[in-house]
């Protein structure tokens, strides 16, 4: 039964993508239902496997694929996979529901949803893969599907150029990851993750090279400064459901990569020399992204830059190499996904209702769109790390991890740097929903298909902030698979 | 016991939630009554708890672990803690009673106060949670929720067209978050070093910290405390609340948040005292912070109170720097009621609710101000006994005298106010009078608090001087005398300079077109008389008064101009800097670099491509070059 659920996580969206691609004209109006059903099945299958993990079982599935190269189609679910898989599946479902209200149905609609499903498969497959080769295939599938979605359905004339830029940047990152994977494969003679988790024996210089390649490669996906340049353009040009998936789910794949490879394979001793550079890069990204969000005028790009900043927190947490820091970073991935999806949805609702996206052209919308104002208010307070909203818990753990290291000044710096997040978040909300409404600004009716998931996410952001224990527990269990953690004596 | 403890938090929080979903048709008076009832219930719970635990620490109640790995959250009660809870709730009740009065313009306001009241009740629940919690995480969360209520109070009233600018509300929140960042840093430093988030244990273990860590934690705590108490220059966060209704300003802004800061100071006093550098900084910040706000000139009654509050924060910090934890607790208990009295009087002036009772108003103002000054003097006496340096004592003594001078000046202004058309003076007069009696009784029975054996055991209260000794201390302090003399002269001369004839001359000078010869001669004569009346000594005094007034104007301008401008400039600088960075780094720098790199690669590719597809000799040259390169590589590899 567990194998069936595991197969369904990938099988349902793959089947939906095939159906949508083959029966294009016949399912135009039902495309969203097919995609929604597949996304729901995928999410349900993920949740259905949680009891198995709690029992101590690790569902897996392996089929020999290319025997000559010992490559198999191996899927495996463990505690490290679960938070990322759950985030990706939930975000996909929310994005598809949102797309029902956002996307105008036309002849290309089935293809849109088919690509959306393939994008989801790429992300699920990346997290479930138990094989280097398979991991890279899903990693690239994620890129190709999202790139086509931006190129074909992106907003504005620049979508082609933006898609190309997105492809070049992330592909360069992927190539670094590929080199790292090949080195690992050569060193161990196997492409199985299980063998890699047991540890690899590499020359010290090679260890440094591989960790560097992995960290830089995955940082490109995380959009850490200065390799973040693809993100603001891609997020602002992509259609909103794709933006939601890019920001809320795909960015987390970089974190997954760092946790699975450098931190999951190499020991704390080997990772220690990378701790401070990672923490510094995290702080720079945190502050820089927040400053850019303050400077930006386009509401979609403000939230896009906020992702750069938030990924900075995550990288800082990972760089601490402490239990609290890494668990906080893992938790932050999930919470950031919830909040970022929520904020992009609110932005989409504002753009849909007013037809405007420049901050200077907006204002006073609180009266006209009270539900959206409340949902966005929850989003900005959450991203500002205010309790009782969800991001507070993960930020607390990240900061706590920082203070467990010997680098007190870096920890204090990142803590005070978070005030910039408060500033841009409040400014963003205040300038859209408060003040006087500019002349000619009207707010049209909003479809419930867009509003409902937004409100659900807002409620979830609050609920998860009040009751964070379950997801904290998941993040905690994920750390059992991490080898690169430093043992802290005075930990909490 | 557990039920009572939880009810202190849950009753106001659930009432706040109920108010939010209550039918909009409910009359404002009824809403005020509901809120008042909830606060009374909370007060009853606090009183019942206090009666239960006097003389004995209540057993801590474990609520369970909220965030995995952070330990079990405990709440505990003891007499000092409950006294502060009780007092904060009493202030909330009094402010509500005053506002709900049917005669009060706000009580009869037809606009629904549902949101301000919901925010107040939520803040009351969170404030009580912060006081009761014995776990740093729970206290931090509670403090953050109270901080969040600060801009929400502005928003709640902004919705009805009342209240201040929302931008000011956000500024308040951002400033409070600066303090919270300091608090979080301090908590995490302590937690890392001691391995616990349980407040008592962590603070007890803090004494064994390395000097560096101790210093860092103490400075971070000081920042948190100073921001929350509204010490100078962080008192500007109080500004956003000035236009709000009394429940929001009088309780949330002026009482709850500063109280939370002061309570935090009470808990961390030993830590601040034991970190030498932090202690020195606390002494200086306290001394300067006590004096500087009193030099700021303003005509707004609420702002005057904000300045007085900021000065009081300075005295509290002085006590903490002297290591007098119990005196800080006394500050918490003694200062709110006189401040509340002053706040009410200011409200009455603002609303014109006093009819022809200007002198009573002025008298009560003097009573409140002198009560504050008495406690401040006591604080300075203790600080001197603790061995503070002379310059700090001088600053503090000048500050005490400035409180008196400022009180008297304001009282004189109040006594000269024009009569207002009020048919019936609201019941708040009664409450104000009760309060005055309480203060007078408190002053008269000054020694009785020390005689309660349980409090003595629990608090180890510092020795109290006799009234005579305190008076002798004040009389023999040159700084106090000089300031009082300067203040009296300034008040006298300000009155003289604002005499009708001079004002008349000033007015007539502004309309030269209306002058006739006879009138002009008469005015010149009056002006001459006025000038002659002012003797050389008075002229010298007037010069000094003018200098003082200029200083006050300057500090006022500094506060309203430079300080606010500094904040706005800082935000503008951040935005402009960010924009410049965006332009140079994102658009021109990194992207430009990338574009140039791509352009370079493309140019090279095109050139290479031309070699491939161009003329035959180019192609042949390319083939030759390619072969040569290949051979070179092979030889280089050692084949």
HADDOCK unambig.tbl for C-alpha pairs under 7 A between the chains (distance, minus, plus):
assign (segid A and resid 291 and name CA) (segid B and resid 578 and name CA) 5.03 0.50 0.50
assign (segid A and resid 292 and name CA) (segid B and resid 578 and name CA) 5.67 0.50 0.50
assign (segid A and resid 292 and name CA) (segid B and resid 582 and name CA) 6.23 0.50 0.50
assign (segid A and resid 294 and name CA) (segid B and resid 575 and name CA) 5.84 0.50 0.50
assign (segid A and resid 294 and name CA) (segid B and resid 578 and name CA) 6.83 0.50 0.50
assign (segid A and resid 295 and name CA) (segid B and resid 575 and name CA) 5.38 0.50 0.50
assign (segid A and resid 295 and name CA) (segid B and resid 578 and name CA) 5.29 0.50 0.50
assign (segid A and resid 295 and name CA) (segid B and resid 579 and name CA) 4.72 0.50 0.50
assign (segid A and resid 386 and name CA) (segid B and resid 144 and name CA) 6.80 0.50 0.50
assign (segid A and resid 387 and name CA) (segid B and resid 141 and name CA) 5.93 0.50 0.50
assign (segid A and resid 387 and name CA) (segid B and resid 144 and name CA) 6.59 0.50 0.50
assign (segid A and resid 387 and name CA) (segid B and resid 145 and name CA) 6.70 0.50 0.50
assign (segid A and resid 400 and name CA) (segid B and resid 188 and name CA) 5.92 0.50 0.50
assign (segid A and resid 403 and name CA) (segid B and resid 188 and name CA) 6.25 0.50 0.50
assign (segid A and resid 403 and name CA) (segid B and resid 189 and name CA) 6.28 0.50 0.50
assign (segid A and resid 403 and name CA) (segid B and resid 192 and name CA) 6.45 0.50 0.50
assign (segid A and resid 404 and name CA) (segid B and resid 192 and name CA) 5.77 0.50 0.50
assign (segid A and resid 412 and name CA) (segid B and resid 185 and name CA) 6.45 0.50 0.50
assign (segid A and resid 415 and name CA) (segid B and resid 181 and name CA) 6.46 0.50 0.50
assign (segid A and resid 416 and name CA) (segid B and resid 181 and name CA) 6.11 0.50 0.50
assign (segid A and resid 422 and name CA) (segid B and resid 174 and name CA) 6.99 0.50 0.50
assign (segid A and resid 423 and name CA) (segid B and resid 174 and name CA) 6.95 0.50 0.50
assign (segid A and resid 426 and name CA) (segid B and resid 170 and name CA) 6.94 0.50 0.50
assign (segid A and resid 468 and name CA) (segid B and resid 67 and name CA) 6.65 0.50 0.50
assign (segid A and resid 469 and name CA) (segid B and resid 66 and name CA) 6.88 0.50 0.50
assign (segid A and resid 469 and name CA) (segid B and resid 67 and name CA) 6.12 0.50 0.50
assign (segid A and resid 469 and name CA) (segid B and resid 68 and name CA) 6.30 0.50 0.50
assign (segid A and resid 472 and name CA) (segid B and resid 68 and name CA) 6.59 0.50 0.50
assign (segid A and resid 490 and name CA) (segid B and resid 192 and name CA) 5.64 0.50 0.50
assign (segid A and resid 490 and name CA) (segid B and resid 193 and name CA) 6.26 0.50 0.50
assign (segid A and resid 490 and name CA) (segid B and resid 194 and name CA) 6.75 0.50 0.50
assign (segid A and resid 490 and name CA) (segid B and resid 195 and name CA) 4.94 0.50 0.50
assign (segid A and resid 491 and name CA) (segid B and resid 192 and name CA) 6.15 0.50 0.50
assign (segid A and resid 491 and name CA) (segid B and resid 195 and name CA) 5.79 0.50 0.50
assign (segid A and resid 492 and name CA) (segid B and resid 69 and name CA) 5.77 0.50 0.50
assign (segid A and resid 492 and name CA) (segid B and resid 70 and name CA) 5.78 0.50 0.50
assign (segid A and resid 492 and name CA) (segid B and resid 195 and name CA) 5.52 0.50 0.50
assign (segid A and resid 492 and name CA) (segid B and resid 196 and name CA) 6.38 0.50 0.50
